[in-house]
Amino acid sequence: MSPSPRNGSLFAGLALLPEGWRRDVRIGFAEGGAFGTVVAGCRPEAGDRRADIVLPPLPGLHSHAFQRAMAGLAECRTDPADSFWTWRERMYALAGTLQPDTLRAVAAFVYMEMLEAGYTQVAEFHYLHRAPDGAAYARPGAMAEAVVDGALTAGIGITMLPTLYMRAGFGQDLAPSQRRFRGDPDFIARIIADLGDRFAGASLLRRGVGLHSLRAVDGDCIRAMLRAAPEDGPVHIHVAEQRREVEDCLAALGARPVRWLMDHCPVDARWCLVHATHMDAGECGDLARSGAVAGLCPITEANLGDGIFPLAAFIDEGGRFGVGPDSNILLSPGEELRLLEYGQRLRSQQRCRALPAGRTGSVGRFLYDACLAGGAQACGMEAGIAPGRRADLCTLAAEDLALPGLTGDAILDSVLFARPALPVSDVLCAGRWVVAGGRHVARDAIARDFRAAMARLSA
């Protein structure tokens, strides 16, 4: 990694700060990978690093790193009724082949790609715990440790969410293809504690807990897991991703999934309900009022045919949301936001939907601000370019915008809707430049290890 810039400063012609766009911003750096001074209306000084445009990077609030190893390999129809459920069998086959060494290499590679795309924090929803035969490793968290090692190799912040996974569906035992996922609250609590010990002092690591889904975890075990979770750590759960899941939950528990969570669990600002695609109006309003974050993954949800989240209604209720790359089939925060908005346009046959009712203004700016705040909340951190916060930023070159002379919110509208991806040039994470000129500083070594790991997986 390139050294911390704490002895120098960055001068930005234009920067998006918590208070809005500011010109001629000089950004200083403190010890410990944090921002020091952030002052607008300055002149550049000798030795300052220069940037045309500076943005706070988006956090990616939901990821399964191992699935990067099958990106693009499930796009051939194998069943006339192909769906999420048939895709899942392909994913299980991959999950059965990974060991800690190959998982570490895959994780480092996907996290490197995330940094190049403009993410600097990822919430990793990790349920690949056991050896291929279902036995526990000598260190129960060996696979989770491999993922964190990969994150630290790449230099990205990670919110690690060891995930409780106990059954195949409502009242169903785990299938042989799911035996690697098996855990109970004590087992997951052990992994969380061991991660804290193994990576003590790793400032890029935060810990929380994952609950796979209501079909995989019952209410008693959810409550037990919450008692064992880190006190201030986030709590994430898959919910209402598929219509069949809603139907099965109604049959088994007598309530829709989001409704059951609202009525039986202490859902609050610590929680992130991932997908929440299929909600009725009452669920949508109650989720918004809970203060929890809706974790949206538009690229994956479109790829799997999940459905379209009721974003406009959720925004009108004051709901909080963020985005994540999920299956890591395509790493592009800009594409996540664009697809999120375009899905609403296709559903409503109207334009510029991602704004509260009656409000006018920039869709790009609203989406970016909302996903910055919601993603940070779901990852258990603060985001934004301000003194004392972790020194994360990404730079854009004015020449890479779709049109010359853009300023303010027009920049975000342009890069989200008139560019195939965010034109990220350099990325700073925790005070270290990890991407320069659009390329990760350790790309060659990380890519070499990834290719070797993929060769072992296919052997």
Buried (B, 14 or more C-beta within 10 A) or exposed (E): BEEBBBEBBBBBBBBBBBEEBBEBBBBBBBEEBBBBEBEBEBEBEEEBBEBBBBBBBBBBBBBBBBBBBBBEEBEEEEEEEBEBEEBBEBBBEBBBBBBBBBBBBBBBBBBBBBBBBBBBBBBBBBBBBBBEEBEBBEBBBBBBBBBBBBBBBBBBBBBBBBBBBBBBBBEEEBEEBBBBBBBBBEBBBBBBBBBBEBBEEBEBBBBBBBBBBBBBBBEEBBEBBBEBBBEEBBBBBBBBBBEBBBEBBBEBBEBBBBBBBBEBBEBEEBBBBBBBBBBEEEBBBBBBEBBBBBBBBBBBBBBBEBBBBBBBBBBBBEBBBBBBBBBBBBBBBBBBBBBBBBBBBEBEEEEBBBBEEEEEEBBBBBBBBBBBBBBBBBBBBEBBBBEEBBBBBBBBBBEBBBEEEBEBBBBBBBBBBEBEBBBBBBBBBBBBBBBEEBEBBBBEEBBEBBEEBBEBBEE
